[in-house]
Amino acid sequence: MQVSTSSVTEARALGSRAVVLGIGAIVAILLVAAVFLFLTLPDAGTFNARVTQLFVENDDLTSNAEIKLLEILAGSGTAFAETLASYRMVIFVLLVFATAMLVAALVFLVMLVTMNRRMAQIERAGMEVNSLLISREENTVYLNNMEFKLTPAAIETLSVLAEARMDGDILNGSELEGVISGRRAADCDEAAGATRIKRLRDALGNQMVSELLVKNIARKGYMLSIDSDVIKMV
């Protein structure tokens, strides 16, 4: 139990560290992008400086039309400077908003994944089989308070697994097929028994129930992962 608690604590620490690093990376990337963007934007006073230079270089422009043109250019420079300043503010606000949205999305994603894992652990921990009643006549299985209507073939597969569990045996695919078909296990195909297990799980429907009830032991075979005392067959 101490090892399990330690592993859970380490996993939580790693998860928290990953969230912090992810948020830091997002903020750093957007900060670099903002600095680069603001450095590459033209200075708001560039246009005004150019207009001033035109005034200085063309002091011989004395007619009313020429002076009016220079005044228009000066006004355009001021308008351009104000517009560019407002654009800088808009870009800054958008970058702040994008940073907040990305950080929030990352936090919510981590919270959702953590919650789903926690719910799966709770469901698995709460999936304790107190009774398994197999009714061959009705082709029905009663698992705790859940009723499953199965096909005759699925009922036969489950019944063989139940009998093997009560005897403390583990059946591989060929042995399972041999018991059901009445042939020797050596004459049966391993894949045939695996197909029967798959059909039984499909018939049960609920993936969590089927995975917890019918367990696959690596290189050994199949068994019901429940206490043999809770099994009843009618």
C-alpha positions in Angstrom: 0.0 0.0 0.0 2.9 2.4 0.7 4.4 1.7 -2.7 1.0 2.5 -4.3 0.6 5.7 -2.4 4.1 6.7 -3.3 3.5 6.1 -7.0 0.3 8.1 -6.9 2.1 11.0 -5.2 4.9 10.9 -7.7 2.3 10.8 -10.6 0.5 13.9 -9.1 3.8 15.7 -8.7 4.8 14.9 -12.3 1.4 16.1 -13.5 1.6 19.3 -11.6 5.1 19.9 -12.9 4.0 19.3 -16.5 1.1 21.8 -16.1 3.5 24.4 -14.7 6.0 23.8 -17.5 3.2 23.9 -20.1 1.8 27.2 -18.9 5.4 28.6 -18.7 6.1 27.5 -22.3 2.8 29.1 -23.5 3.5 32.4 -21.8 7.2 32.4 -23.0 6.2 31.7 -26.6 3.5 34.4 -26.7 5.9 36.8 -25.0 8.6 36.2 -27.6 6.0 36.6 -30.4 4.8 39.9 -28.8 8.3 41.3 -28.5 9.1 40.4 -32.1 5.9 41.9 -33.4 6.3 45.2 -31.5 9.9 45.5 -32.6 9.0 44.9 -36.3 6.1 47.3 -36.3 7.0 50.8 -37.7 7.4 53.6 -35.3 4.3 55.8 -34.9 6.4 58.9 -35.5 8.1 57.8 -38.6 5.6 59.3 -41.0 5.6 62.6 -39.1 9.4 62.7 -39.2 9.3 62.2 -42.9 6.8 65.0 -43.4 9.0 67.3 -41.2 11.9 66.4 -43.4 9.9 67.4 -46.5 9.1 70.8 -44.9 12.8 71.4 -44.3 14.0 70.2 -47.7 11.3 72.1 -49.6 11.3 75.5 -47.9 10.9 77.1 -51.3 7.4 75.8 -51.6 5.5 79.1 -50.9 2.4 78.9 -53.0 -0.9 78.3 -51.2 -1.5 75.0 -52.9 1.9 73.7 -52.0 1.6 74.8 -48.4 -1.9 73.2 -48.3 -0.4 69.9 -49.6 2.3 69.9 -46.9 -0.4 70.6 -44.2 -2.4 67.6 -45.5 0.6 65.4 -45.3 1.3 66.6 -41.8 -2.3 65.8 -40.8 -2.0 62.4 -42.4 1.1 61.7 -40.5 -0.6 62.5 -37.2 -3.6 60.3 -38.1 -1.3 57.5 -39.1 0.6 57.8 -35.8 -2.7 57.7 -33.7 -4.0 54.7 -35.7 -0.8 52.8 -35.3 -0.8 53.5 -31.6 -4.3 52.1 -31.3 -3.3 49.0 -33.3 -0.5 48.4 -30.9 -3.0 48.5 -28.0 -5.4 46.1 -29.8 -2.5 43.7 -30.6 -1.4 43.8 -27.0 -4.9 43.1 -25.7 -5.4 40.2 -28.2 -2.1 38.7 -27.1 -3.1 38.9 -23.4 -6.4 37.4 -24.3 -4.8 34.6 -26.3 -2.4 33.8 -23.4 -5.3 33.6 -20.9 -7.3 31.4 -23.3 -4.4 29.0 -23.9 -3.5 28.7 -20.2 -7.2 28.1 -19.3 -7.5 25.5 -22.1 -4.4 23.7 -20.8 -5.6 23.8 -17.2 -9.1 22.5 -18.1 -7.6 19.8 -20.3 -5.4 18.5 -17.5 -8.4 18.7 -15.1 -10.6 16.8 -17.5 -8.0 14.0 -18.0 -7.4 13.8 -14.3 -11.1 13.6 -13.6 -11.7 10.9 -16.2 -8.9 8.8 -14.7 -10.2 9.3 -11.2 -13.7 8.3 -12.3 -12.3 5.2 -14.0 -10.5 4.3 -10.8 -13.7 4.8 -8.7 -15.7 2.7 -11.1 -13.2 0.0 -11.2 -12.9 0.0 -7.4 -16.6 0.0 -7.0 -17.1 -2.9 -9.4 -17.3 -5.7 -6.9 -19.3 -8.8 -7.9 -21.4 -10.0 -5.0 -23.5 -12.5 -7.0 -23.4 -14.1 -10.5 -26.5 -16.1 -11.4 -26.5 -17.8 -14.8 -29.9 -19.0 -16.0 -29.5 -21.3 -19.0 -33.2 -21.7 -19.5 -33.8 -17.9 -19.8 -30.4 -17.2 -21.5 -30.0 -14.5 -18.9 -27.1 -13.5 -16.5 -27.7 -11.6 -13.3 -24.6 -9.8 -12.2 -25.3 -8.0 -8.9 -28.4 -6.0 -9.8 -27.7 -5.9 -13.5 -29.5 -8.2 -16.0 -27.9 -9.3 -19.3 -29.8 -11.1 -21.9 -27.4 -13.2 -23.9 -27.4 -15.6 -26.8 -27.3 -19.4 -26.2 -23.7 -19.5 -27.4 -22.7 -16.7 -25.1 -24.5 -18.4 -22.2 -22.7 -21.6 -22.9 -19.3 -19.9 -23.0 -20.0 -18.1 -19.7 -21.2 -21.3 -18.1 -18.0 -23.1 -19.1 -15.9 -20.3 -17.7 -18.0 -20.3 -14.5 -17.5 -24.1 -14.0 -13.8 -23.7 -14.6 -13.6 -20.9 -12.1 -15.4 -23.0 -9.4 -12.8 -25.7 -10.1 -10.0 -23.2 -10.0 -9.0 -23.8 -13.6 -7.9 -21.4 -16.4 -8.9 -22.3 -19.9 -7.1 -21.3 -23.0 -8.9 -20.9 -26.3 -8.5 -24.4 -27.5 -9.6 -25.9 -24.2 -12.6 -23.7 -24.1 -13.6 -24.7 -27.6 -13.0 -28.3 -26.7 -15.3 -28.3 -23.7 -18.1 -26.5 -25.6 -17.8 -28.6 -28.8 -17.1 -31.9 -27.0 -13.8 -32.5 -28.9 -10.3 -32.9 -27.7 -8.5 -29.6 -27.0 -5.6 -30.7 -29.2 -8.0 -30.9 -32.1 -9.4 -27.4 -31.5 -8.2 -24.0 -32.7 -7.1 -21.4 -30.2 -8.7 -18.7 -32.3 -12.1 -20.4 -32.0 -12.1 -20.0 -28.3 -10.8 -16.4 -28.5 -13.7 -15.7 -30.9 -16.2 -17.1 -28.3 -14.7 -14.9 -25.7 -15.0 -11.9 -27.9 -18.7 -12.7 -28.7 -19.4 -13.1 -25.0 -17.9 -9.7 -24.2 -19.8 -8.1 -27.1 -23.0 -9.7 -25.8 -22.4 -8.3 -22.3 -22.2 -4.9 -23.9 -20.8 -2.9 -21.1 -17.1 -2.7 -21.8 -16.1 -2.2 -18.2 -18.2 -5.2 -17.0 -16.9 -7.5 -19.7 -13.3 -6.5 -19.2 -13.5 -7.0 -15.4 -15.6 -10.1 -15.5 -13.8 -12.1 -18.2 -10.1 -11.7 -17.6 -7.3 -12.7 -20.0 -4.3 -14.2 -18.3 -1.2 -13.8 -20.5 0.1 -17.1 -21.9 -2.4 -19.0 -19.8 -6.0 -18.5 -20.9 -9.3 -17.0 -19.7 -11.0 -17.0 -16.4 -13.7 -15.2 -14.5 -12.1 -12.7 -12.2 -14.6 -13.1 -9.4 -14.8 -15.3 -6.2 -16.1 -18.8 -7.0 -18.4 -18.6 -4.0 -20.7 -16.0 -5.6 -21.4 -18.1 -8.7 -24.7 -19.8 -9.1 -26.1 -21.7 -12.1 -29.7 -22.7 -12.7 
